[in-house]
Structures are given as C-alpha cells and as structure tokens.
Amino acid sequence: MATPAEMASAGNMDSPLSFAAARQQHAMTGLIEAAIQRGDVLLAYQPVVSARDPARIAFHEALIRIIDRDGSILPAGGFMPHAETREIGRIIDCLALEQGLATLARVPDLRLSVNMSARSIGYPRWMETLNRGLAADPTIAERLILEITESSAMVMPDLVSVFMTDLHRRGISFALDDFGAGYTAFRYLKDFYFDVVKIDGSFIRNIDGDANNQVLAAALVSIGRHFDMITVAEAVETAAESNYLRSIGFDCLQGYFHGMPTTMPAWLDEDRARSTA
C-alpha cells in the first residue's frame, strides 16, 4: 500500500486538498486492514418487512460492519467507499458472504440478503466461499439473496448477466440495490433478471409530502412490476412514509421505522438459550 508521501512523489498530489484526501484514504485503508487482521468484522441484520403485513419479515439484509480499535462499530458507509475499487473490497465481500452463509446454516428458517460488488465476480476466494457454503447445506441456496448495487452492476453488465444466470440455476436469488440512484440503462433490466429491486432511499424520504418523489417512486414501482421484480422501499423512517408506500403498491419496506440494523438479532438469543438449557 503506497503512503501519501509515495503518492506525492509519483506526481499524484497536485494540491493540498489532494494530499489530504490521499492521507485520509491511507488511514482508512490501514484501519480496515487492521480490523480484518484482528477478526473485528461482523454483520448487522436489518429486517425487510411485508408491506401488506409489516409484522411479517420477508427477509433480513446482512450489513457488514468493522470494529475500530476503540470498540466503535463502523457502518459500511464509513469505509466501503474507500474499499470498493480495491482488493480489500473483495476481501470484505468474501467475509460478508462467509458470515452470511454461516448464519443461514445456523438458522434454518432464515432468508438473508448479502451485499456484494460486481467487481467480486471472478474473484477466486469469493466463489470458493460460496461453493463451500452451498455444499454444507443444500437449503442455503434458496434462502440466499445476493444484493448488487445499481452502480456496481453497470460497471460490467454483460459479466453480471452471465453470473446471475449461472447462480440462478443453483437456486440463488438476486436483488438490485439502490435502484434509481445510478441511472441504470433500462435496456439492461431485461437481461439481468433480478428477483428483487430496492428503490433508493433518496426517492423515499418525505414521500408522503413530496410530489416529485411520489411521481418518481411510482414510476420505479411500475418498472419493477413490468420486469416481475419484488419491489422494496429503502430508508423508510416514518409511519407517514410507510403508509404512503403501502398505498402505491410496494411489496416490501425497509428502514428504521420497521427495524434498525442489529448485531444481536433474536436468533442469537435463541442460540444462547438452547446452549445453556
């Protein structure tokens, strides 16, 4: 890993701002690498509920977290932008998949989505992790959803399409994450065959009173229906938003109003109860 000084000597630092950004990148990469070496990587689980019956959980999303040296738990938004285009991002994807598969093996009635970047397609360790997990339990494939962000999918659409086709045959489902944020070329949707489409939170916030978001979200729901995808509204934070989204036909809802991400889900308490019984 190059230091800021090395990058500066290579001619990459043409301003104080560039140098500061490189130094921040270097510090964050070091933090991530140290957490991985310590094994301080874990998943937080957030429920995705049925819009018709919000008391029923359709599936959980597994969200990668790292623990800093001071014990602080950092969400993916704090470090994945630094890691996404680097090999360390591929390692994080592998760790998320490994822990997600272990959770599915431990909780037989759970359905779980695990995030990955399209850049991890073809990364040998990622596929080895998947194959090992599927071989351990034949029911896991049908309970696993792989989430790929819209912006990531657009980096290499042809490769993503082939990858999805192969894993669909094995029973795995796919979700298109942050739909609308990356301006997907709609012509690709007919080739991708995503099972679930998650509408980006920027279209959901204050939707009960924002006419622009109402039009845009309704259009995205219509696109999802046309391609026979389950529609999920992300970042639902209020009862008013939830009620409006239900009224316009969303299939599922996800956000703090319906459940915050937690590293201590209910099934862990059940495991402990069984182990001490």
Buried (B, 14 or more C-beta within 10 A) or exposed (E): EBEBEEBBEEEEBEEEEBBEEBBEBBEBBEBBBEBBEEEBBBBBBBBBBBBEEBEEBBBBBBBBBBBBEEEEBBEBEBBBEBBBEBEBBBBBBBBBBBBBBBBBBEBEEBBBBBBBBBBBBEBEBBBEBBEEBBEEBEEBBEBBBBBBBBBBBBBBBEBBBEBBEEBBEEBBBBBBBBBBBBEBEEEBBEEBBBBBBBBBBEBBBBBBEBEEBBEBBBEBBEBBBEBEBBBBBBBBBBEEBBEBBBEBBBBBBBBEBBBEBBEEBEBBEEEEEEEEE
